[in-house]
Amino acid sequence: MPEITAAPIRVLIADDEALVRAGFRVLVDSAPDLTVVGEAGNGTEAVQLTRRLRPDVVLMDIRMPIMDGLEAMRHIAADAADQARVLIVTTFDQDEHVFQALRSGASGFLLKDSPPEQLLHAIRVVAAGEALLTPSVTRRMITEFARRPPAPTPLPDTLAPLTDREREVLIQVAAGHTNAEIALTLHVSVATVKTHIGRLLTKLSARDRTQLVVLAYESGLVTPGV
């Protein structure tokens, strides 16, 4: 029987710098399981091309003219027919909006100076429906929360539907631990961890692992520095 090969992951590149787009295109197209289906030079083009081309993953810069990446992502997320997942590719140290992007539904982010193989891996992870949230990203998010004044009141009702075990798993997710690490810490199987995370996503109406981390901090379940 002939070998059945999966369709390549369709990628849209949105960045206002032509050289950056060209570099990303060469890199992405060099992988046999990935293909670039379009390029956008601003947020408006990114929204239009996403709706027309229906990519699996959008590599989105934040600082772009006409419409920035944050606004473009909101438009993409608002389209119920659009299943594209957004991977922010930017410079975290210089962009105060990254946390807002993650909170708004981005599936993760990378620094623009990340190694090429890391970008390709990130695209595959995001396309598979997972969130790209490395421990370094989590530490940055914790730092962001630590700089902010405490919320006037906690949000206990947000976590009311969770069992004690689900709260334990959520705390581990917020720490940036992998499923295998969580399984080892809680003395359960990886399959059990995946089941708990699936229930967390459903009960908290979270799109992915990234939003679980945000909810853990915003609800007061996890406190920066503690």
Steps between C-alpha positions, in 0.01 A plus 500: 500500500629851427621697800251759623662832583335772705432833338763759589427754770389822332673812634425869453778749581397845629782749551558851371868434424548345156835347592351330805217358292746378238715332764203329661373383160832339408519329840141376509503379140821308569302260722319227305198506732451880491406741224453878482166589342527878523666811640351810660674831561250633754216384724224581254662284234553226759127490581399506135745229396413282800133508400579431134779244531399328826853422623558264790745736671558874476847628591402841634715799582343747745632835384366553149348800320132560418391227744733350758529133575286514813202648318549261209499207740172618654339508156631153420380361834156655449446307177327179607585335168870572538703227666838668447722506806718804559866472594644835603855550374641814655753643748359445848739733680394792286132427459275561799200359314608135489314412819187661357545294184518176695196600701309579182546153358845468346620142521848608597794711399864490403776755494606601152855394574399145596691219325343396167421150620311648796274698269420192292428302815275779628294499182447125525406518868248778443354333192444184705271698731745541785626822654862599477573597859856430604628549856677819389171637368329409826767681702447811289128483561559462873724807491226691320247408768746586777539854361126558500309619806294228666146458374237669720329167562586142416284308259416181693186433297714444193650186653189380683429214255845347550580200714796509739705288260417726208619799703825317572548435130420863418766618745754274329398628156540858623855415606579409139542128565453245222246219522779255584628723780150546640444123492823443691418766761143382561583128467251436220529395138551741212166386359333602827665842481372545145150410616515756780627771265221422257248545780665825607472637148132409489404622847691827470403560136867541418627463146832346593770455761611861474163629613501254788816666630343844470189384686708343775664834576198722445285286727754522782560125504868567432685802634826630345797423718313246712 
